[in-house]
């Protein structure tokens, strides 16, 4: 069996070495230009019929001054929001009308390995003009995302993503909004140049590129400087182009914040107390009301907040920070029939960051630090921008050892960010939820924190645990995809699992 696993990894290696770097049928158009933002009224609920997604290129205005060429699902940025009910079977047909291969990963959703959408690992990339059907059951309610996982550092950057909401059987809110956070370059020549450099990188050399690799050196000198992203968006729009969030006095409101970009964003809700109801789609136990705290949302993470609309007027939900694009990332919460008071934006205000480590009510359930585990594993996250080589335990994908598990194993993982100051690593595990047990040596208190994406700042150490209950070959990688593309990808491999597809060396599979 070890031989089969070795052959599998070798096959991925060879494929990558050959590379370089809701309603049935037509879903209702949720482009912010011509719809209301209220999800209950305007996003499509799938009732079990097939959903069709078409990947295609469009011209998309980010604001009144900047229009870019975007890659989309069904012609909007973000793509059509998919809403299904807890326990519903989902069938989604992807048609690729782009000029390059693509795929769809269902971010955060536990499903069968063959549906995970990872070219070269779970399927071959969907070629231009071809189709692929994804089928799974939406077993866990919550806020999730779908996005390309084929050369995703470029394809997501161009807009190839959408939100995926699994609605619970019982709701605690009347209004329900989803806001996807992202960053863009106003100068598309800069974007094309960066993307071209990333696409030109040779994965077969990720373990140790030499100084003769011109494309590598160009990226290293650039260091994927994030200041080049100068327009920040909510649902593909910036500043006044962002549709207001309309509420009525007295209503319970849920806002789902999903970060599909490559930077963390600190979000502040003005004028109201609120609760952090869910993180990465998983409900928290007995969340307390807080006010004037920033919700720091890293790439790949989702935070659901709930509040009662009890302060009529117009209030900002805005990003705090000092980068050029920060000012444009703000939506207005607008009370219907009442606009007596106008909020004042203050995006430079110094406010505390919300910390989930001691929030909510404790439950004597789940994992603990001192219980016995079948497997204990450490992930040393390292690298730097100048060399643009990123590694886990000193190895860069696909030249990795990976984590071997058997079905039923209880697994404890210690993650340590040993990268330079200022470098975050939002680590995303496919196919599983994990529980966060400690942060920097201190056990978590309060509500159990169940996640699929965890952000580590430089020097951070987290201990997490999960049960190996979903056989397959699953990526565990940094969701700053500049880092993943340059090697920060690990693989959780189940003993005895055999993929049911054959990697095609002509498919141009690029899993990151």
N, C-alpha and C positions, 0 to 999 in steps of 0.2 A: 504493500500500500504506500509506503514511503516513496517507492520508485514512481508510482503514479502521480504523487504530489509534486515530486521533483520535475517530472515531465510536464506537468501543468504549468509550473512556474517558468520552466524553460521555454514553453510555447509562448507565454505572455512576453517573455524577454525577447524572443525572436521577432514576434509581431511588432513590438515597440521599436526594436532596433531598425526595422525596415522603415519606420516612420521617422518624422523629425519631432517633433515636439511632444348650471349645466343642464343641457337638454340634449336629447338624442339628435344626431345629425349636426346641423349648424347650431353651435352654442350662441346664446344671446351675446351681442357685442357689449362688452363692459369698458370700452375705451372711454377714458375720463372726459373726452371732449363732448360727448353727446349723451351721457347718462348721469343719473343721480348716484351718489356714493352709498346710500343706504343699501347694505347687502341683502336685507330681507326682501326688498322690493325689486332689485335689479340684477342679482346674481342668480344664475340658473341652478336649480336643484335637479340632480339626475335621479331618475326613478327606476334605475336598473337598465334602461336602454343603453345602446352604444353611444359613446362620446367620440367625436372626430376632432382631432387636432392636426392642423396643417402648419408646418414650419415653412415660413416664407419671409422674404425681405420686403420692407416698406419704408417710406419716408415718414419720420415721426418727429413732431415738434416737442421739444422739452419745455420751452417757454415761448414767449412772444418774439424772441430774437434768435433762437438757435433751433435749427431743424437738422436731424441727423438721419443717416441710413441705419435702420435697426433690423435685427433678425427677431422674428416674433412667432408665437403660436397664435394662429387665427387672426393675425393682422393687428394686434394691439400690444402695447407695453404697459404693464405686464400682460401676459397672455390671459385668455379667458379664465376667470376664477371657476374652479370646479368645486361644487358643493354636493356632498353625498351624506346619507344618513349612516349612523353607527350600525355596523353589521351588514351593510349593503355590498353586493357584488358589483364590481366595476369592470367595464370593458372599454378600453380606450384605443382607438386606431390612430396611429401616427402616420402621416403622409409627409414625406420630405420633398419640398419644392425649393430647397436651397441649392447652392452650387457645390456644397461640401457635405460629407456624411455627418450624421447627428444621431442623438439618442435621447431618451428621457429617463432621468433618475427621480424617484419618488422620495424626496428628502424627508427623513424622519419616520416614514411609514414602514412598519414591519410587514414584510411580504415574502413570497417565495423568492429564492435567490435568482432564478432565471428571469424574474420580472424587475430586477434592480436597475437595469439600464446602463451597465458599465461595459463599454466596448472592450473586447479582449479578455474580459473576466467573466461576464454573464451572458453576453451576446456579441454578435458582430454589429458594427456601426451600420445604421440604416443609410443606404446610399441615395444620392439624388435620384428622384423619381420613384423610389421604392417605398414600401409600407411595412409597418410592424405593429402588432397588436399586443397590448399589455392587459393582463387580467389578474385581479386580486380582490380580496375582500377587505373592506375598510373596518377593521376590527376595533381600532382604538380612536375614540373621538378626540379632536384637537386641531391645532393649527399647524399645517405642514406646507411644503412647497414642492413644485416640480420644476426641473431645469435640465438643460443639456448636461451630459457627462462625457461628451466627446469633445476633446480639446476645449473643455469648459472655461478655462481661463480667458479665452477669446469669445466663445459663443455666448456665455452668460454676460460678458461685458457688452455684447451687442444687443442684449435684451431678451435672450431666449430662456424665459422663465415665467412662472405663474404661481398663484396660491392654490392650495388644495385644503379645503375645510371639511372635516368629518364632524357633522353636527351630532350632539348628544341626544339621547332620548328625552331628556328633560333639560330645559333651558332656565337660566337665572337672569336673563336680560331681554329687553324689548328691541333695542337697536344693536346692530352688529356690523362693525366696519373692519375692513382689512386694509392695512397700509404696508406696502412693500418698499423698503428703503434701499437706495442704490446711489452710485456715483457715476458721472459721465465726464468725458473730455469735450469741451466746446470746440476744440480744434480737432476735427476728425483725422487730419493728417498725422497728428501725434498718436491718436488711437491706432490708426493703421500701422504706423511705424512700430509701436510697442507690440501689437499683435503679431506683426510679421516677425519680429525678433523672437517672440515666445514660440511661434509656430516652427521656427527654424531650429529650435534646440533639439539635440539628438539624445533621446532617453537612454540609449545604450551606453552613453558616457557619463550618466548622472553620478556614478560613484566617484569620479575624479576627472573633471575636465581639465585639459591642459591649456597653457597660454596660447596655443596655436588655434584654438577654437574661436574664430572671429565673432560669430553670433553670440556665443557665450560672453565674450568680453564686452560686447556692446551692451548686453543686458546687465552685466556686472557693473559697468560704469554708470548705467542708468539707475541700477539698484531698485527698479520699479518704484521710483519716487512717487508717492501717493499725491503729492501736491499738484501733479499734472491733472488730477480729477478736480475740476473746478465748478461743476454743477451737481448739486445733490438733489435727489428727487424722492417724492412719495408717489407711488403708483405711476411712475414714468413721467411725472410733471414736476416743475419747480416753481416756487414762489406763488404768484397770483394765479398761475394756471392750475394749481391744485384745487380740486373741488372741495367746497366746504363740507364738514360733517354735520348734517342737520339733525337736531334732536328736539324733543318736546319736554317741557318742564315736568319733572316727576318720574321720567323714564329711567330704568336701569339700562346702562350702556356698556357694551363690551367693545374694546378696540384691540385688534390683533396686529401686533407690530412684528414684521418679518424682515430680517436683514438679508438681502440677496446680493449685497455688494461685497467689497473687499476691505472696508474700514468699519471700526466700531462707531456707533452713533449714540450720543447721550440725549435721551428724549425727556422733555419736561411737559407735564400737563398743568396748565395754568388754571387757577380759580376753583379747584375742586380737590377734595380728598378722594383717594382711590385705593383700590386693592390690586395687588399683583395676583391675578386669579389662576394663571397657568404659565408654565415655562416649558418651551419646546413641546407644547401641546398637552402637557400633563398637569392636571389640576393640583393646586396646592391645598393642604389641609388647614382650615381655619385662618385664612389670610387676614391680617389686620389692616386697618385703614392707615394710610400714610399721606403726606403732603409735602410738596416742594422737595422731592428727591428725584434725581436723574435716573432713568432706566438705561443702563449701558447695554446695548444690544450688539453683539459681535457678529461677524459674518456667519451665516448658517443658523443663528439662534432665532427663536421666536418668543415674545413675551405678550401675554394677554393681560390687559388691565381692565378693571370694571369700576364704574362710578355711577352715582345717581345724579341726573341732570337737575340740580337744585339751586343753580346760581345763574338766572337768566342773563343773557347778553351775548357777546362774542368773545371767545377765548382761544388762545393759541395752544396748539400741541406742536412743540418745536424742538429742533435739535440745538444743543448748546455746544459751543466750541469757537475756535478762531480761524478755521481754514476758510479759504475763499468761497467754497460752496455752501458753507453752513447756513448762511442767511436764507437761502432758497428752500431749505428743508423745514417747512412749517405749514400746518393746516389750521384752518379756522373751525372751531366748534361753534356752530351757529344755532341759537334757539329759534324755533319757528315762531313767528309772530312777535318776537321781542328782540330788539337790537339796541336797547337803551344805553348799554355800556360798551365801550370799545376797549379791548385789552391792549396793553402796550408790550411789544416784544422786547425781551431782554436776554438775548442769546449768549451774552458774555457773563451773565450772573454766575457766581461761584456757589454751586449747590452740592450737597452730599450725594454720593452715588449709592443707590439701593444695593444692599447686600443680602443675598438669599441665605447666607450661612446661619442666620439665627432668626428667620422669619417664619411666621405661621405656627401652627400647633403640632406638637410632636405626636407620633404614632409608634407604638411598640410593635413594629412590623418591618419587614424588609431585611436588608443586609446590615451587618455591624462590622466594626473594625477587628474585633477580637474573635470572630467565629472562624471555623476552619474552612479553608478554600482548597479546591482541587488544584488550582493553578494560580501562581502569583507571578506577575510579569511587570517589568519596568520599561518605560518608554522615555529615553533621554532625547529631548527635542533640541536640535542644535543647527547652527548655520549662521550665515550673515549675508547682508544685502550686497556687499561689494563683490564677493565671489559668486553670489547667487547659487550656492550649493546648500541644500537643506537635507537633513538626515534624521533618522530615528535609530538610536543605538549605533551610531556611526555608519549606517548603511543607507543608501538612497535607492528608491524604487527604480527599476525592478530588481536590483541586486540586493535582496533582503532575505532575512530568515523567516520572518513572519511569526505569528502566534498559532501554534497547533492546539486544538481543543477537541474534546469528544462531546457528543450530545449529552446534556445533563450536567456538565461540569459547572461548578461555581468558580468564577474567575475574579481575582482582585488585580487591578492594574494601578500602578503608581506612575503618574505623568509628571515630568519635571521639565520646565522650560529653561534651558541653559543657553539660550540665544542672547545676543547683546541687549542692553537696555533699550526699551522702546519697541521691541519686536514681540508682537502677540502671536499666539498660535491657537486659533479656535479649532479644536480637534473634534472631528465628526466620525462616529461609528455607524456604519451601515447595518441595517437589518435587526438592530437591538436597541432597547433602552438600557441605560445604566443608572445606578444610584450614586450620587456624590456623597462620600463618607467623611472626608476631611479636607481642609484647606490649610496649607502651610503648617501642618502638624497639629491643628486644632480640630477636633471632631465637630461636625455640623450639629446644630441644635435646631429645634423648631420642626417645621414640616419636612418630611422626606423630599429630597430634590431629585427628581427622575428626569434625565435628559438624554439627548442623542448628540449634542454639540456642547463642548465646554471650552471656554476661552481661558488660556493661560498667559498671563503677562510674564515678562522676563523675571526669572527668579521664583516663580510660583511652583508649588508642588501640590498636586491633588491626588487623593486616593479614591478610586471609583470601583464599583463591583457590578457584575452582571451574570446572568445565567445563560449558558450556551444552549439555547433552546430553539435555534432556527438554523438547521444545517445549510452549509453553503461555503462559498469563498467570499468574504466580506471585506471591503476596504475600511481602514481606520486611518484618516488622513486630515491634514490641515485644510481648513476651508478658506484660508487666504490662498486661493488657487495659484498665485504666483509661487508660493512655497511648495504646493503639491506638485506642480509641473516640474519643479526643480528637485524633486525627490522625496518630499516629506509625506510618504505614503507607506502604510503598513498593511498587512493582510492577515485577517483571522481565518484560519483554514480548519475545517472540520475533518477529522479522521474518517475515512471511508466515503466521503462525498465525492461523487463524480459528476462534473458538469455535463449537461446534455446538449452542448453545442461544440462545434469544432472551430477554433479561431481560423479565420481566413486571412492569409498574409496579404491579400489584395484589398482587404476591407479598409485599410488605413486606420486601424483601431488606435485611438489615442484616449485612454481612459481619464486623462486630466488635461 
